[in-house]
Amino acid sequence: MKKLCIIICFIAIRLPHFCHAQLNPLAEQKALASDSLIGAWTMSATEHIWINKSYKSQVTQTTTRIVCNACPTVILDSNHTGQIISANGIRQTFEWSRSGSELKVMNHTPKRIKANSTLQDGVYSIAMSQGSLGENILRLLDAKATTYVLVKEYP
């Protein structure tokens, strides 16, 4: 009985430290995840998926990938503003916000100027991964089944 009391006292003393040690890495991981979008990204490709339904409920999927020749740069700043810089140096500003795995983009384009087609106003699903060379890849999927593939730029 005495040994059991010692074990229970030890657990009671150490339990808060154990729980604290377990929560800190999770909090740090969430902070890193929200900060991982901030920085300059080069758009490397655009992918579009078409789903075709044919006779007798047969479904096929076609994916088209367009690789950028003159790649625009998308900059996401920590103050939730951003810029799209085209290959010819034209800058377009926008605001962005993140909620879980979604990115909302709101462009600042006057009505008399044609909006940039790189990232239009809307909500995008976020998918992050690493490429074969260790680079960070950000995929933004819009409601029209178009995916914008961006690669993180490093100084």
N, C-alpha and C positions, 0 to 999 in steps of 0.2 A: 504494500500500500504506500509506503514511503517513497519507493521508486516511481510509482505512478504520479504522486504529487509533484515530485521533482520534474518529471517530464512535462506535466501540464503547466507548471510554472515557467519552465524554459520556453515552451511554445507560446504562452501568453506574453512573455517578454519579447520574444523574437518575431512574432507574427506581424506587428505593425511595421517593423523594418523590412520584412520580407515583402509585404504588400506594397510598400513604398518603392522598393527596388524594382518590382514588377511593373508599376504604373509609369514610372519615369521613361523607360524606353518607348512605351506606346505613345506617350505625349510627344516625345522627340520625333518619333516616326511620323505622326500626324503633321507636326510643324514642318518637317522636311518635305512632306508630300505637297503641302500647300505652297511652299516656296519653290518647288521644283519647276513651276511654269515661268518664273521670272527670269528674264534674260533675252538674248537675241536668238532667233530661230530662222534658219534658211528653209524656204519651201522647196522641197526636192521633187515632189510629184503630186499629182491629183489622180485619185482613183474613183471610178463610178461603177456601181453595181446595178445591173438590170436583171430583174426576175421576170422570166417569161412563162406564162401559163399556156400550155397547148392542149390539144385534144386528149380526152380521157384523164384529166387531172394530172397530167405530166408537167412537172415544173423544172425549168432549167435556169441556171444563173450564169450571166456573162459579166466579166469584170474587164474594164478598160482602164489602163494605166497610162497617164501622160506624164512623161518626165520633163521637168522644167529645163529650158535651155538658158534663159536669162532669169535666174531665180530671184524672186522678191525676198526681202527680209522682213520678218515680223518681230517687233520688239514689244515685250510685255514688261512694263515697269511695276515696281512694288506699290505705287500709289493707285493702281488699277486703271492706268491710262496706257496707251500703246500707240505704236506707229507701224504702218506698212510702208516700206521703202521699195519702190519699184526699181527695175534695172536701170532706168534712165534718171533715177534720183528723185522722182516725185514722191513726196511724203503725204500720207493720209493719216489723220489721228483718229483714235477711237477710244472708247471706255470698255473695260471688261470686268466681269465678276465671275467668281467660281462658287459653285454649290455642289459639293460632293464630286461626282464624276461628270459634271456639266460645266461648260464655259459659255457665258453669255457675252455677245459682242454687240456694241452699239456704236456705229460709225458717226463721225462728225463731218458729213459731207453736205455742203450747201445744195439746195435743189437745182440750181443752174449747172452744177458740175455733175458729171456722170460718176456714180458710186464705183468704188474699187471692187473688182470681181474676185479679189483674192479671198477676203473674209467678209461676207456680207452680214448685215444685221441678222441676228438669230441666236439660237441655242445649239451648241455642238456637244456631242458626247466625246469625252476625253479617254484616250487609251495611250499609256506610256509604256515604252519598252526600250531595250538596248539592242543596238545593231551588232553585227558580227565583229566590228572593230571597237566595240565598247562605247560608241556614241549613243547619246540619248535621243530617242525618236518619239515624237509627239504626233498622234493621229487624231484629227478632229473630224467627226462624222456629223454631217448636217441632216436635216429632215428629208432632203432629196436624194439620199443615199450616195452623196459625194463625200469622199474622205480626202482631207488635206494632210499630206505627209510632210512634217517639218523636222529638221535635224538641228540640234542645239549647237550654237556657235560658241567656241571657247576662246578667250583672249590669248 
